[in-house]
Amino acid sequence: MSVRLTSHAATHPGAVRPRNEDALLDRPEIGLWAVADGAGGHGAGDVASTAIIAALQTIPPGLSAAELLAQVRLKLMTVHDELQVEAERRGPGRIVASTVVVMLARGDHFAMLWAGDSRGYLLRGGVLQRVTRDHSLVQELVDQGALREEEAESHPQANVITRAVGAHGELELDKVSGRIMEGDRYLLCTDGLFKTIPEAEIGAMLSNGSDPTAIVTEAVGRGARDNVSVVAVACVD
């Protein structure tokens, strides 16, 4: 089956922060999308997120699905090493890092790769499913039964991530793949969205046809305390 995918993307610093340390990739022509959320402070976050997106931007067209996946992994690992070097150059204890979630599509299949707590969702049949699983301290507490899911977003350590591109050690990426179905809508976002708007409402907005600009605008209007970024991919045929 051959499917046609359309996509749109939007980002905003949010209602509180003066600078935007998120970065987006929207390349429907090769079936590649991403959001990255920089961490590290003092200008380090946007260095990291921008480096990730710039690297993914250099992936050439015409690759097979396997080649595209291999290129994404290679680019992210290269940036991971470069950010570690940059952090060391900036001084002891510094971190220049970023979360990332990437979506790839070929034919009627998709894959998502990620590190950190930027998320990938799938709206299918009117039901919003979280495709990714956060690499975060609160997610670990939820998995251990020490914290309820509904308490996670408001937890004092909700911003502590356990994996990121540029963080200490080797880069670990999780991957989920599946089949694309007619009517599917995929959404990649940074935590500024789901910490402002509940998942049920995000699903309702997608179901009602809201595009990333409308979703981001809604989050900012609700006082988003972090940068907000959204990439939406729809299977229209």
BAFI-720547 format. One record per residue (C-alpha): x, y, z. Coordinates in steps of 0.1 Angstrom, whole numbers, plus 2048, in hexadecimal, padded with zeros to 3 digits. Example, Ala and Ser with C-alpha at 12.3 -4.5 7.8 and 13.67 -1.06 7.14 Angstrom:
2
<xx: 87B	yy: 7D3	zz: 84E> .
<xx: 889	yy: 7F5	zz: 847> .
END
This chain:
237
<xx: 800	yy: 800	zz: 800> .
<xx: 80C	yy: 823	zz: 7F8> .
<xx: 801	yy: 83E	zz: 811> .
<xx: 804	yy: 864	zz: 80E> .
<xx: 80F	yy: 877	zz: 82D> .
<xx: 80C	yy: 89C	zz: 833> .
<xx: 81C	yy: 8AE	zz: 84F> .
<xx: 81D	yy: 8D0	zz: 861> .
<xx: 833	yy: 8DD	zz: 87D> .
<xx: 832	yy: 8FA	zz: 896> .
<xx: 847	yy: 905	zz: 8B4> .
<xx: 846	yy: 922	zz: 8CE> .
<xx: 85B	yy: 92C	zz: 8EC> .
<xx: 83C	yy: 929	zz: 902> .
<xx: 82C	yy: 942	zz: 919> .
<xx: 849	yy: 945	zz: 932> .
<xx: 86B	yy: 93E	zz: 922> .
<xx: 87D	yy: 959	zz: 90E> .
<xx: 88E	yy: 941	zz: 8F6> .
<xx: 885	yy: 922	zz: 8E3> .
<xx: 89C	yy: 904	zz: 8E8> .
<xx: 886	yy: 8ED	zz: 8D4> .
<xx: 88D	yy: 8E4	zz: 8AF> .
<xx: 879	yy: 8D3	zz: 894> .
<xx: 87E	yy: 8BE	zz: 875> .
<xx: 862	yy: 8BC	zz: 85B> .
<xx: 86E	yy: 8A8	zz: 83C> .
<xx: 84F	yy: 897	zz: 82D> .
<xx: 861	yy: 893	zz: 80C> .
<xx: 878	yy: 878	zz: 81B> .
<xx: 860	yy: 86C	zz: 837> .
<xx: 873	yy: 87B	zz: 854> .
<xx: 868	yy: 891	zz: 871> .
<xx: 876	yy: 89A	zz: 893> .
<xx: 873	yy: 8B0	zz: 8B2> .
<xx: 890	yy: 8B7	zz: 8CA> .
<xx: 88F	yy: 8C8	zz: 8EC> .
<xx: 8B0	yy: 8D6	zz: 8F7> .
<xx: 8BD	yy: 8D4	zz: 91B> .
<xx: 8DA	yy: 8E1	zz: 92E> .
<xx: 8D2	yy: 906	zz: 932> .
<xx: 8E6	yy: 925	zz: 92B> .
<xx: 8E2	yy: 921	zz: 905> .
<xx: 8EC	yy: 8FD	zz: 905> .
<xx: 8CA	yy: 8EF	zz: 8FE> .
<xx: 8C4	yy: 900	zz: 8DC> .
<xx: 8E8	yy: 8F6	zz: 8D2> .
<xx: 8DF	yy: 8D2	zz: 8D7> .
<xx: 8BC	yy: 8D2	zz: 8C8> .
<xx: 8C8	yy: 8E6	zz: 8AA> .
<xx: 8E5	yy: 8CE	zz: 8A4> .
<xx: 8CE	yy: 8B0	zz: 8A4> .
<xx: 8B6	yy: 8BF	zz: 88A> .
<xx: 8D3	yy: 8CD	zz: 875> .
<xx: 8E2	yy: 8AA	zz: 873> .
<xx: 8C1	yy: 899	zz: 86A> .
<xx: 8BC	yy: 8B4	zz: 84F> .
<xx: 8DB	yy: 8A8	zz: 83D> .
<xx: 8CD	yy: 885	zz: 837> .
<xx: 8C9	yy: 882	zz: 811> .
<xx: 8AA	yy: 877	zz: 7FE> .
<xx: 8A7	yy: 856	zz: 7EC> .
<xx: 8B0	yy: 83F	zz: 808> .
<xx: 89F	yy: 81E	zz: 810> .
<xx: 88D	yy: 819	zz: 831> .
<xx: 8AB	yy: 807	zz: 840> .
<xx: 8C3	yy: 821	zz: 833> .
<xx: 8AE	yy: 83D	zz: 841> .
<xx: 8AC	yy: 82D	zz: 863> .
<xx: 8D2	yy: 827	zz: 863> .
<xx: 8D8	yy: 84B	zz: 85A> .
<xx: 8C2	yy: 858	zz: 876> .
<xx: 8D4	yy: 843	zz: 88F> .
<xx: 8F6	yy: 84D	zz: 882> .
<xx: 8EE	yy: 872	zz: 882> .
<xx: 8E1	yy: 871	zz: 8A5> .
<xx: 8FF	yy: 85E	zz: 8B2> .
<xx: 917	yy: 876	zz: 8A1> .
<xx: 905	yy: 894	zz: 8B1> .
<xx: 905	yy: 882	zz: 8D2> .
<xx: 92B	yy: 87F	zz: 8D1> .
<xx: 92F	yy: 8A3	zz: 8C5> .
<xx: 919	yy: 8B1	zz: 8E1> .
<xx: 92D	yy: 89E	zz: 8FB> .
<xx: 94D	yy: 8AE	zz: 8EE> .
<xx: 93C	yy: 8D0	zz: 8EE> .
<xx: 931	yy: 8CC	zz: 912> .
<xx: 954	yy: 8C2	zz: 91D> .
<xx: 961	yy: 8E1	zz: 90B> .
<xx: 949	yy: 8F7	zz: 91F> .
<xx: 956	yy: 8EB	zz: 940> .
<xx: 952	yy: 8D0	zz: 95C> .
<xx: 92F	yy: 8C4	zz: 962> .
<xx: 920	yy: 8D5	zz: 943> .
<xx: 906	yy: 8C3	zz: 92E> .
<xx: 8FC	yy: 8CC	zz: 90B> .
<xx: 8DF	yy: 8B4	zz: 903> .
<xx: 8BD	yy: 8B0	zz: 8F3> .
<xx: 8A0	yy: 898	zz: 8F3> .
<xx: 895	yy: 88D	zz: 8D0> .
<xx: 878	yy: 879	zz: 8C1> .
<xx: 87B	yy: 870	zz: 89C> .
<xx: 860	yy: 861	zz: 885> .
<xx: 869	yy: 850	zz: 864> .
<xx: 850	yy: 843	zz: 84A> .
<xx: 854	yy: 82D	zz: 82C> .
<xx: 838	yy: 81D	zz: 818> .
<xx: 81E	yy: 813	zz: 832> .
<xx: 835	yy: 810	zz: 850> .
<xx: 842	yy: 829	zz: 869> .
<xx: 85D	yy: 828	zz: 885> .
<xx: 864	yy: 840	zz: 8A2> .
<xx: 885	yy: 843	zz: 8B4> .
<xx: 88A	yy: 858	zz: 8D3> .
<xx: 89F	yy: 861	zz: 8F1> .
<xx: 890	yy: 875	zz: 90D> .
<xx: 86D	yy: 881	zz: 913> .
<xx: 863	yy: 890	zz: 8F2> .
<xx: 846	yy: 87B	zz: 8E7> .
<xx: 836	yy: 86B	zz: 8C9> .
<xx: 811	yy: 865	zz: 8C7> .
<xx: 7F9	yy: 853	zz: 8AF> .
<xx: 7D5	yy: 85C	zz: 8AB> .
<xx: 7C3	yy: 83E	zz: 89C> .
<xx: 79E	yy: 838	zz: 89B> .
<xx: 798	yy: 857	zz: 8B1> .
<xx: 7AE	yy: 849	zz: 8CC> .
<xx: 7CF	yy: 859	zz: 8D6> .
<xx: 7EB	yy: 841	zz: 8DE> .
<xx: 80D	yy: 84A	zz: 8EC> .
<xx: 827	yy: 838	zz: 8D6> .
<xx: 846	yy: 842	zz: 8E9> .
<xx: 84F	yy: 83C	zz: 90E> .
<xx: 860	yy: 858	zz: 920> .
<xx: 884	yy: 854	zz: 92B> .
<xx: 87E	yy: 868	zz: 94B> .
<xx: 880	yy: 864	zz: 971> .
<xx: 85B	yy: 867	zz: 975> .
<xx: 854	yy: 84C	zz: 95B> .
<xx: 86C	yy: 834	zz: 96E> .
<xx: 858	yy: 83C	zz: 98E> .
<xx: 837	yy: 835	zz: 97C> .
<xx: 845	yy: 814	zz: 96F> .
<xx: 850	yy: 80A	zz: 992> .
<xx: 82D	yy: 812	zz: 9A0> .
<xx: 83B	yy: 82E	zz: 9B6> .
<xx: 828	yy: 849	zz: 9A3> .
<xx: 807	yy: 84B	zz: 991> .
<xx: 806	yy: 855	zz: 96C> .
<xx: 7EF	yy: 872	zz: 973> .
<xx: 808	yy: 880	zz: 98D> .
<xx: 827	yy: 87E	zz: 977> .
<xx: 823	yy: 89F	zz: 964> .
<xx: 821	yy: 8B3	zz: 984> .
<xx: 83C	yy: 8A1	zz: 997> .
<xx: 859	yy: 8B8	zz: 9A3> .
<xx: 872	yy: 8A3	zz: 98F> .
<xx: 85D	yy: 8A0	zz: 96F> .
<xx: 878	yy: 8B2	zz: 95B> .
<xx: 893	yy: 898	zz: 963> .
<xx: 89B	yy: 884	zz: 944> .
<xx: 8AF	yy: 864	zz: 945> .
<xx: 8BA	yy: 863	zz: 920> .
<xx: 8C3	yy: 87F	zz: 907> .
<xx: 8D9	yy: 885	zz: 8E9> .
<xx: 8F9	yy: 894	zz: 8F8> .
<xx: 8F4	yy: 886	zz: 91B> .
<xx: 90F	yy: 872	zz: 92D> .
<xx: 917	yy: 84F	zz: 921> .
<xx: 90C	yy: 83E	zz: 900> .
<xx: 8ED	yy: 849	zz: 8EE> .
<xx: 8D0	yy: 830	zz: 8F2> .
<xx: 8B2	yy: 834	zz: 8DA> .
<xx: 892	yy: 821	zz: 8DD> .
<xx: 87E	yy: 818	zz: 8BE> .
<xx: 85A	yy: 80F	zz: 8B6> .
<xx: 84D	yy: 806	zz: 894> .
<xx: 82B	yy: 7FF	zz: 885> .
<xx: 814	yy: 800	zz: 867> .
<xx: 805	yy: 821	zz: 85B> .
<xx: 7DF	yy: 820	zz: 856> .
<xx: 7C8	yy: 837	zz: 843> .
<xx: 7BD	yy: 853	zz: 85A> .
<xx: 7DA	yy: 851	zz: 872> .
<xx: 7E7	yy: 871	zz: 881> .
<xx: 809	yy: 871	zz: 891> .
<xx: 816	yy: 88C	zz: 8A9> .
<xx: 839	yy: 893	zz: 8B5> .
<xx: 83C	yy: 8AC	zz: 8D1> .
<xx: 852	yy: 8BA	zz: 8ED> .
<xx: 848	yy: 8B9	zz: 911> .
<xx: 83C	yy: 8DD	zz: 910> .
<xx: 81C	yy: 8D0	zz: 8FF> .
<xx: 812	yy: 8B2	zz: 915> .
<xx: 81B	yy: 8C3	zz: 935> .
<xx: 803	yy: 8DF	zz: 92C> .
<xx: 7E6	yy: 8CD	zz: 91A> .
<xx: 7DA	yy: 8AB	zz: 926> .
<xx: 7DE	yy: 88E	zz: 90D> .
<xx: 7B8	yy: 88A	zz: 90A> .
<xx: 7B5	yy: 8AD	zz: 8FE> .
<xx: 7D2	yy: 8AA	zz: 8E6> .
<xx: 7C0	yy: 88C	zz: 8D7> .
<xx: 7A0	yy: 89F	zz: 8D4> .
<xx: 7B2	yy: 8BC	zz: 8C3> .
<xx: 7C2	yy: 8A4	zz: 8AA> .
<xx: 7A0	yy: 893	zz: 8A4> .
<xx: 791	yy: 8B4	zz: 89D> .
<xx: 7AB	yy: 8BC	zz: 883> .
<xx: 7C0	yy: 8D5	zz: 896> .
<xx: 7E2	yy: 8DB	zz: 886> .
<xx: 803	yy: 8E1	zz: 899> .
<xx: 7FF	yy: 906	zz: 898> .
<xx: 7DD	yy: 905	zz: 8A9> .
<xx: 7E9	yy: 8EB	zz: 8C3> .
<xx: 808	yy: 8FF	zz: 8CB> .
<xx: 7F4	yy: 91F	zz: 8CE> .
<xx: 7DC	yy: 90E	zz: 8E6> .
<xx: 7F9	yy: 903	zz: 8FC> .
<xx: 808	yy: 926	zz: 8FD> .
<xx: 7E6	yy: 935	zz: 905> .
<xx: 7E4	yy: 91E	zz: 922> .
<xx: 804	yy: 92B	zz: 930> .
<xx: 81D	yy: 911	zz: 924> .
<xx: 83C	yy: 914	zz: 93B> .
<xx: 853	yy: 903	zz: 922> .
<xx: 85A	yy: 905	zz: 8FD> .
<xx: 83E	yy: 8F4	zz: 8E9> .
<xx: 845	yy: 8E1	zz: 8C8> .
<xx: 82E	yy: 8CB	zz: 8B3> .
<xx: 832	yy: 8B8	zz: 892> .
<xx: 813	yy: 8A7	zz: 885> .
<xx: 813	yy: 88D	zz: 869> .
<xx: 7F2	yy: 881	zz: 859> .
<xx: 7EB	yy: 863	zz: 843> .
<xx: 7D2	yy: 873	zz: 82A> .
<xx: 7D0	yy: 857	zz: 810> .
END
